[in-house]
Amino acid sequence: MDKTKRPLVLAAVMLAMFVSAVEATIVSTAMPSIASELGGFAKYSWVFSAYLLMSTVTVLIYGKLSDIFGRKRIFAIGMLLFLFGSLLCGFANSIEELIFYRFVQGMGAGAVMPIATTIVGDIYSREERAKVQGYLSSVWGISAVTGPAIGGILVATVGWEYVFWINLPLGLLSLMGVLLYLKEPVNKKKPVIDYKGAALLTAALSSMLYLLVEGGVSFDWLSRQSLILLMASMLFSVLFIWAEHKAIDPMMPFEIWRNKTILYANLVSLATGVILISISSYLPAYVTGVMEQPAAIAGFTLTAMSIGWPLASFFSGRLLLKIGYFKTSLTGGIFLVIGTLLFILMQPEFGPLWAAMSSFFVGLGMGLTSTAFIVSIQAAVSYEQRGSATASNMFMRNLGSTIGVALLGSILNSSLLRYFAANGQNYSLSSINDLLSVDSRAEISGEALGFLQQALAGALQNVYLVTALFALVSFILIFGLRGQKGVKSSVK
């Protein structure tokens, strides 16, 4: 470790964070334009679900593999796979192709953020981590500010394909920095890979995801298909837990969850993952389709969250050391509740400034909680478990986002279909495509435009109600951290 050039490695890790941040915001900003061109609004949420499913499943695998084979090698594999998927996404000719390529991209994405974060935990001392992780989160958020703006510009000029292709030069530069300047200790342990656990987890999440996305749309919630999918997901989940307890070197070492800090931080991250994906996935559709604002303005409303996040992250590391873990996290939980309540109150005539203010408060909440969680979790375990522990937190947030985008997508689609039926209209979900661009809105009558906008606004209102519920759950769960005063090591 002594030979590691920390400033250069930190710069490379920051660039990896930039790639992840751009991916999180730039695709959401471009999705209305992509859906308008490729069609398939009914499969809108699958573009996010496919990416999130694979990144959620693989994050634990990559975390364990990085503990076995080293951070550098696994980071390289993940980054290259992510960039290959990004390249393919730009060549998609249909929504189905894009969804498939997002699977590929997600397979690599599972390595980028958690291993980059773990590398920082490896090369900096416990005292340094609070400050450095705050900087990392700030850089992540600041870079995310540029994502919506870049997305809006690219869509309006060269095309949405470059939303994915912009990852290529940045990702390669980050990869070169890690490969050249990070020096790792030689690991002489014989590798034992938990293939059974990986397969069971994939099966459990896939069946649950399909139920959440298609339930109430392709089949009724109270149907044989729903019951079969629910039972399959539960069975595979139980088998996964059983397999992990029996595994020699499990993908998810459940003993680390006995630590109170890790347990509650991960449970809160599950809830905040739902909140994060709700805002980033569906806010652009509201601003573009209901408020009739261009992609650049829709991006601005997400940018506000990306401003609040780094601002709060900058102070989070310092607050963690001064006022304690519980009070820092509780403050973040309050901001999350305020932000989601503002979304419930939002009306089309309030304009994009209200949407931006709401997402800003959510960003403050995310910044205060996420930085504190990572710092405390990494301090609670040894080097040999740090990759798995960090990955467990990323996994829970990704799992929340995976469940969230599927559940909220199903709520959105079923709410639209119910509204159409209740008003005796024969519209399909694909009709919403007409709201997502200026040209297509101009081709429909004023009466149809008003009806569809009212339908979309009402459906998204239901989405925000569920989002606020998860914010309340996260706030309550934070009380489980009472008594945690700061960065402590209690897992050996």
Secondary structure, DSSP 8 states (H G I E B T S, - for coil): -TT--HHHHHHHHHHHHHHHHHHHHHHHHHHHHHHHHH--GGGHHHHHHHHHHHHHHHHHHHHHHHHHH-HHHHHHHHHHHHHHHHHHHTT--SHHHHHHHHHHHHHHHHHHHHHHHHHHHHHS-HHHHHHHHHHHHHHHHHHHHHHHHHHHHHHHTT-THHHHHTHHHHHHHHHHHHHHH-------S-----HHHHHHHHHHHHHHHHHHHHBTTTB-SSSHHHHHHHHHHHHHHHHHHHHHHH-SS-SS-GGGGGSHHHHHHHHHHHHHHHHHHHHHHHHHHIIIIIS---HHHHHHHHHHHHHHHHHHHHHHHHHHHHT-HHHHHHHHHHHHHHHHHHHHH--GGG-HHHHHHHHHHHHHHHHHHHHHHHHHHHHTS-HHHHHHHHHHHHHHHHHHHHHHHHHHHHHHHHHHHHHHHHTT----GGGGGGGSSHHHHHTS-HHHHHHHHHHHHHHHHHHHHHHHHHHHHHHHHHGGGTT--S------
